[in-house]
Amino acid sequence: MTALPTDQTITDLLTEGLSACGVSADALKESAASANLPARSPITGQDLGTIAADTPDSAADKIAAAQQAFEAWRDVPAPVRGQLVQRWGQLLGEHKEELAKIITVEAGKTPSEAAGEVQEMIDICEFALGQSRQLWGKTMPSERPGHRLMETWHPLGVVGVISAFNFPVAVYSWNTALALVAGDAVVWKPSENAVLAALGAQSLLARAAAEVGAPENLAPVLIGGRDIGDVMVRDGRVALVSATGSVRMGREVGPVVAARFGRILLELGGNNAAIVTPSADIDLALRGVVFAAAGTAGQRCTTLRRLIVHESIADDFVDKVVAAYRTLSIGSPTDDGVLVGPLINEGSYEAMQSALKQAESEGGKVRCGGGRVLADERPDAHYVEPAVVRMPGQTAVMKDETFAPILYVVTYSDLDEALEIHNDVPQGLSSAIFTSELAESERFLARSDCGIANVNIGTSGAEIGGAFGGEKETGGGRESGTDSWKAYMRQATNTINYSGELPLAQGVEFL
Ligand code: NAD
């Protein structure tokens, strides 16, 4: 463990990032005219300044402006719309390191993970550029002579994106790159814990939009907390709300959008598990498990939270995990070699302590970690040792997502039992099996009830090419690759009659 950086080091890092991304230093000045939001770094716990926030009225004005921009953008040919995301991707590539610095300061990610997040944005821009020439409909034979029957896809309208703190910009780009080529405008309510990274990403998009001649106000940002998100959720001009965050948030947002018959795409909490079988390559499984469970300080929606190990190898495997955990260096993500950074705030730390207490009361034994470190140096920052807890079975605490690095371990005797334990939680995002047996792998892929099921790789670290999302309380949404573009468009079925007659379908006679 090394000393934490000074306030000045963090401020310098942030200033470099913001100015390179074209965000004015005025972004961090209190505004007399509007509400204000504090900005903070979890690395030191220090206040970074105050950001002028939206009011419900200014948020509604931005939605109205986006609606106007949509009216123009929808008529631009899709391959031409692709030029906007192409340019955005180029600018993100040119400023990858600087945008990553803002992510590190605000979300506490290591530079490598922060740069990976920006790379994901670049990747989805490339993907969306290709997609702009592939917004395919189908043509099918009509049952009537002299008729053509086809399905076509059209821009949807204003898309509202709500994002979480732990992927402050990548998830936004998954939605935005596809929505823009689909012909939509995008209004974004980023996490109140990561507004500066959002401003950096948006500033680069605004620059790309100006360069390619896209309409103004095509992608405004709403700054604020839940109340400002709520304005967007209730606004009937927002055709689709794509919301990423906790299950609690989804429970609040989902019914409101449904009540106005809006479309909703939910990407909510996970409670991800990995099964380790006796045939697994143990070294590979160990690395996969430790990265997925302790990486990003347990603050990924895909973080590994439950380990289901065969009883014949459990003691040995858990000893190896504990030994690997003891080698993880915890501290400021700005320091070389640090693998575990801070929790986002005190609330996360409290939630972790309370889950550990509950686990113990349910018969769990903490094998390692759980304690706070570096508190004397920085009482307002919250660093913890990732915890491994042996559980007597899958108890109540294991059915909730605690957004902190706790890995619960249970054992199984046959694969059916492992699968039953695996699926017996309310969430269904990501899952993994470590095995060398084809039959075990195939059975797992058929039976895991998650949106993501992996073999011989951990639960976290998805690529943009495959659709991303989960089942059950994770919300059922899919974003990013393959067919996800359809969520941002509306489908129409067209029948064209060139016969000169008017035959009715199903042979119906009338007049
Ligand atoms: P959060 O639910 O506290 O907040 C997420 C976003 O929702 C924020 O922008 C917040 O302002 C907004 N919000 C909250 N309540 C709202 C309401 N009633 N109306 C409108 N907006 C509202 O989540 P968080 O702490 O920022 O992020 C962590 C959570 O996000 C974890 O549960 C994690 O699993 C989940 N997550 C899921 C995915 C995924 O793709 N499935 C990805 C990242 C994070």
Residues whose N, C-alpha, C, O or C-beta is under 5 A from the ligand:
A	BS01	NAD	I162 S163 A164 F165 F167 K189 P190 S191 E192 G224 G225 R226 G229 D230 T244 G245 S246 V247 M249 E252 E267 L268 G269 G270 R300 C301
